[in-house]
Amino acid sequence: MPRLNALPALLALAFSALAFARAPALGEETITLTVHHFLSPQAVTHKDMIVPWAKRIEEESGGRLTFEIFPSMTLGGKAPDLYGQVRDGVADIVWTLTGYTPGIFQRAEVFELPGVHRGNAKATNRAIQELMPEIAADFEGIEPLLIHVHGGNALHLVTENVRNIEDLRGLKIRSPSRTGAWMIESWGAEPVGMPVPTLPQALSRNTIDGGLIPFEVAVPLKIADITKHSVELYGGDRFGTSVFLFAMNKARFESLPGDLKAIIERNSGPEFADAMGDLWDGMEPAGKKVALDAGNTVTALGAEESAAFDKAHEAVIERWVESVSKNGIPGAELVETARARIDGHM
C-alpha cells in the first residue's frame, strides 16, 4: 500500500511521544485547544495528519493538553477565513492554504511556483524547513507549526484531453492561488479561483473545464467520477503545488507553560515535515489508480510537450519575482535558493 511509505517516520514520532508521556500531577490544569480546517473527516489531512499529531501531544503532555478538532468549517466561516481566525484567536489552531489569502505569504509563494516544486512533497518540505529563516516574516503574529506542500498539482479535465499546451487555450481552469492563476494565464487559459471544497460542484455543472489538484485530494472529492482525463508533466513533474499553513494563535501559544510549548515545538519540526512529505507522496499512486479504475486516462506528457510548458512557466516566475521585489523581497534569490535546496533532496 502506498501509505506504508510514511509508516517509519510516523512510528518514530509516535514512539518519541510515548517516551515523554507522564501522568498529570494533582491540581495541574488541563488546557483544551481548538483546531479548525476546511476538509472532511475522511480527508488524509484530518485522519492521517492532524488527528495523530494531536494524539501524540496529548500523550506526551500526560493529558495536560487536549484538542477539539473541527473539520469542514464547523466553527463557522469559509475556508479563506481560516488565517484570520487563527490570527484573531477565533480558533487556536488552523490548517489552511496560504494561497487563500493572497499577498500575505509572499515569500512562501516561491515553493508554489511551477518549475520550483518538482513533484516530490518530501523534498520541498525539507527545503521549506531549511529556508524558514528566510520566509519567517510571512508568519509574524502567528505561530507556524508546519509549512508544507502536497505532491503537486495534476490537471483534471471534464471532457477535453490535453496533449500539448495549445489544447488548453480558452479553457476555464480552477486555480488554487494567485501564482496558479498566473500559470493558467500563461497557457492561454482562463483561471477561476475557488476553494477546493467547491470544485466538484463546479466541475459537475460544467462551470469550469478542469481543475488543478493532486491525485490524493481528488480521491475524497470523487473527482474521478466527474472528470475523464488527468495530466501531469514529463517525469512526474507537476503544475506547481500549494503551500499549506498549520499554525497556532501566537498569544495562545505564548500563554502555555514552557514545558507544554516545548512539547508542541518538538512535534512540529523537521521530523513532522518529513513524515507528512512521505504521506502525501505515498498517496499519489493510490489516487492515480482510483482514476484509472474509473476508466479515466492518466497521461504524463512527453519531454517536448513539457518543454513548451516550462518555457511558459518561466514568464510566471519572472512575474512573481517582479511582484515581490516591489515589496523589498529578494525574489530572484529566493527562487534560486529554493530550487537548489529542493534539487538537493530529490
N, C-alpha and C positions, 0 to 999 in steps of 0.2 A: 504494500500500500504506500502511495507517495507520502502520506503524512508521517510515516516512520522516519523520514529524513530528519525531522525535528526532534525525535524522541530523546537522543542522548543529551542534547542541550537542555531540554525541558526537564528531564530526570535529574540532571545535575543541579538545576535551580531548585527543584523540589527537595532533594536531599540536603542542600545547603540551608533551606528554610527550616527543615526539621532540626538541624543541628543547633540552631539558635533559639528554638522554641523554649518557652518556660511558662509556668502557670502564673497568672496574675496574683500579686500579693493582696492581702486583705486590705480593702479600702481603696485600691487603685481604680481610677476612673476608666470606664470603657468609652472609647471615642468611636462614633459611627460616622463614616464618610460616604457621601452620595457620589455615584458615578453615573453619568448620563451620556448616551450616544444615540445615533440615528438608525442603526441596523437592528434586525430582528434577533431574538434569542437563538435562532438556528444558524446565524452567521458565524463564520470562523472567528472573526474578531471578538465576538461575545463569548462563545463557549471555549475557544482554544487559546485566547489571549487574555482578555480582561478577567474572566472568572478564575482561571488558575493563578493569575497574578495576585488577585485579591485573597485567595485562599492561602497562598504562600505567606503573605504578610500577616494574615490573621493567625496562622500557626506560629510564625516566628515571633510575633508580639505576645504570644500566650493569650490571645483573645482580648488584649487591650485595645487593638484596632479592629474594627469590623466595618463591613461595607454593605451598602444597599445599592444594587445595580439596577438602573432604569434604562432598558433598551427602547428602541422605536419611538424616541422622543416623548416618553410617557410623563416626563416632568413638565411638558409643555414647550411651545415654540416650534420652530422649524430648524432643519439641520444647519443652515447658515448662522443661526443664533447661538450655537454652542460655544464659540470662542468668547462672545460677550458674557455668556452665562458663567463661565469659569473665571473670567476676569473680574466680574462683578460679584461673585460669590453666590449666585443662584444655585449652582451645583459646585460641589467641592472638587470634582474631577470630571473631565470630559475626554472623549475621543472624537476627533473630527478631522476633516480635510483642511489644510491651510489654504487651499485654493478657494474655499467657500467665503473667505474674507480677503478679497484682492487688495494688494497694496500694504498689507500688514506684515507679511512674512517674505519680504522681497529677497533676502539673502538665501533663505531655504529654497526658494524657487529654482535655484540653479540645478537642483537634483531632479526636477521635473522635466528639464529640457530634453528634447529629442537629440540623440547623439551623445548625451552625457550619461544618463542611465542606460545600461546595456542589457536589460532583461534579466538581471540577477539581483534579487532583493537583498540577499545577504551581503554581497559586495558593496552595494550602495549604502546599506545600513551601517556597515563598518566605516565607510568614508564619512558619513554624517557624524558618527561618534568622534572621529578624529578631527573633524572641522567644526565641532561645537563652539570653540572659542571664536572662530571667525563669523559664525552666524548667531551668536548668543544675543546680540542686540535685538533680534527679531522677537525675543521672548521676554523682554523686560515687562515686569508686572505680573507674570505668571511663573509657575514652577514647572518647567518641562520634565516629564518623566521618561518619555521616549519620543523621539522624532524618527520616523521610519517611512519606508515605501512598501508598495506591493510589487508583485512580479513584473508589472509594466502593462501598458495598455495594448490590447489587441483591438482590432476594428471588427465590430459585429454588425452585419448588414441584413436588412429585412428581405430584400429581393435582388438587389444588384450585387453581383460579384465584382471584385477588384483584381485586375491583373497587372495594372500599372497606374501611375499617378493620374494619367488623363481620365481614367474611368471615374474619378471622384469629382470631376468638375460639375458644379451645380447641385451636388447632393447636400442634404441637411444632416449634419453630424453632431451628436451630443458631445459637448466639451466638458471636462472636469475642472477647468481652471482657465485663467486668462492666457497662460502660456500655451495651453491646449488649444484655445481658440485661435491664437496666432498660427499655430501649426496647421490647423484645419484650413485657415485662410491661405496659407502657403501652397496648399493643394489645389486652390481654386474652388473649394467647397465652402459651404456656409455653416459657421459654428452656431450651435444652440446651447446655451448654458442652462443646466438644471442639476439639482441634487440627484444622486444615483437612485434613491427610492422611487422617484417619479419616472425613471427610464422605461420600465416595462410598459406602462400605460402609453407613453409617447410613441414607443415602437409599435404597439398593437393597434394604435389608432392611425398609424402612418403620418403622424405629425412630423416625424423625422425619419430619415432613411437608414440611420445607423448610429452606433454609439461607441465610445472609447472606454473600455473597462477590461480588467484582466479576466481570464477564464474562471478563476476562483470566485470572483464576485458574481459572475454570470450564473453560477450554479444556484445559489439561494434565490436569485431573482427570476429563475427559469427562463433566461434569455434564449436558450437553445430551442424552446418551444415557440418562440416568436420570430427568430431570425433564421436565415438559411445558410449564411456564409460567415466565416471568421477568417481574418487575415492577420499575419504578422510579417515582419521583415526577415531578410536573409539571415540565416544562422540563429534564429530565435530572438533577434533584437526586436524591441517594441517601439511603439509610437509614444515615447516618453513614459512617464509614470505619474503617480500622485504622491504628494508628501502628506503624511498623517501626523497629527498632533495628539499626544496623550499627555495631558497636563493637569496640574492642580492649582487651585487658587493660592496665590502667594501668601496672603495673610493667614489663611487656614494652615498652610504648611508650616509657616514660621511660628504659629501658636502651639505646635505639638512639642512635647518633651523631646529633648535631644536624642534620647535613645530610640524613640519612635521615628524621628526624622531620619536617623541613620539606617533604620530597617528599610524604610521606603527607598532611600538612596541606594542601598545595597542591592535592591531588587529592580533597579531602574537604569542600570548601566550597560556596558558592552555585552555582557552575557545575555541579557534580555534582548538586546538588539540582534545578536546572532541567532538566538532561538526563534525569534519572530521572522527573521530572514529565511531560515530553514523551513519554517512552517509555510510561508507564502510561496516559496519556490517549489516546495513539495506538493502543493495543491494544484499547480498549473496543469501537470499531465492528467490529473483526475478530471479537471474541468474540460480539457480538450476531449477526453473520452466521452463525457456526457454529450458534448456537441456531436461527435461522430456517431454515437449510439442513437441520436435523434435523427440521423440521416443527413446532417449538415456537412458542408465542405469546410475543412480547416486547411488553409493554404499558407505556406511560407513562400514569400516572393523570392525570385531569383536575384542573383548578385546585380545584374544590370538594372532590373526594375527598382531594386532597393537603392541603388546609387542615385537615381533620379529623386527619390525622397530625401536622401542625405543632402543633396545639393539644395533642395528647397528648405530643408531644416536649418542650414547654415544661416539663412536670412532670418530665421526665427531667433537664433542665438544672438545675432548682431542686433536685432531689435530689442532683445532683453538687456543686453549689455548697455545699449544707449539709454534705455529707460531707467535702469537702476543707477547708472553713473551720474544722472542728473541729481540724484539724492546722495551723492558722495560715496556710493558703494562701488568698490573696485570690481566691476562685473567681469571684465576680461580675465583678471587674475583668478577670480573665483571659479570660472569655467575651466580654466587650465588646471587649477589645483584639484577640483572635483573629478575631472576626467582622469588625472594621474592617479589619484587615490583609489578610484573605482577600478581602473585597469589593474592596479597593483593587487587587488583582491579577487580578480576574476580567475 
